[in-house]
Amino acid sequence: MVQTDKTEHAIHVTSRIFIPAGLALALLCVLSMILALHFGPYPIPLKAIWGILAGQTDQGASANTWSVVVLDIRLSRILLSWLIGAGLAMCGVVFQGVLRNPLADPFTLGVSSGGAFGASMAITLGLTTLPGLPGLSALPFAALFGALAALCTVLALGRIGGRLRRETLVLAGIVVATFLSACISLFKALNEESVAAIVFWIMGSLQGRGWEHVGIFVPFFAVGTFFIACYSRELDLLSLGESQARLLGVNSGRARIALLIGASLVTAAAVAVSGIIGFVGLVVPHVVRLIQGGEHRPLLVNSALLGGLLLLWSDVLARTVLSGGAELPVGVVTALLGGPFFCFLLRTRQERTS
């Protein structure tokens, strides 16, 4: 009991929300969204962007063109990139806390493979639009269905004796991901014409994404974030260990399921609209944790802000680094940026512990 009181006291004493850092990151996100509207194969002056966002209606063909580019094309893509980055980083915090594994990321439970499987099946079958809704692409919905189906399978396989164990969950995720990856390879072999489309989707891209994709992602993002926010305190206690969490009055099974479902909903929706974008959910929580510590409420908020900022500028780089309007898959950009940086973090941690 004395140890429990000390643990509770330590949690409350070390629970500090870094409001200045959060406000600075939030302000930087807003300024970055406005500045990112300038970049692209068709640069738009910042003065014109301010006028468009303020609702000023200038006359002229160029002003009308700028308004269409800003409001109908770039703004939706920038908002979507920030939301996906924020969601993946937040989910990285959850998976690392629930599974107590610093290498866990939003795709640990096979959600990415499920989304890739659903999208690959739709591409192979030539299912481009939803039946009865010719203006709505079927690809995001197929990917979303595949990701959620993979999640349900992993949760079913990971339940032993009525309880979810983190070791079993990880193993179930590996099994499901391996099986679905084999199915994707089978799709490629059976239909060579779809290989390029499948590979490009798997690499992750925001090219051609618009307001309809924002509409698909936002409801799942809101529901998942609500689950995570409701159990953010339990996430702190789960990271101490299951026995310690039970001593502090936490229903560890219910908290673990709620957190995993919330994070997986966000991840599945992200995979559905953008493909697989790696390293954001793995690297960003480690960076924020090094700066502010491991208390999960500020960690979730600041990781979301930094993750959104990272993916926003990664997408800007993806659509501007090549000439002639060509784009790099944003998943390639995040891997190129996140891989070396994660190696640096790993090396730094090794030096500190040695």
Secondary structure, 3 states (H helix, E strand, C coil): CHHHHHHHHHHHHHCCCCHHHHHHHHHHHHHHHHHHCCCCCCCCCHHHHHHHHCCCCCCCHHHHHHHHHHHHHHHHHHHHHHHHHHHHHHHHHHHHHHCCCCCCCCCCCCHHHHHHHHHHHHHHHCCCEECCEEEEECHHHHHHHHHHHHHHHHHHHHEECCEECHHHHHHHHHHHHHHHHHHHHHHHHHCHHHHHHHHHHHHCCCCCCCHHHHHHHHHHHHHHHHHHHHCHHHHHHHCCCHHHHHHCCCCHHHHHHHHHHHHHHHHHHHHHHHCCCCCHHHHHHHHHHHHHCCCHHHHHHHHHHHHHHHHHHHHHHHHHCCCCCCCCCHHHHHHHHHHHHHHHHHHHHHHHHC
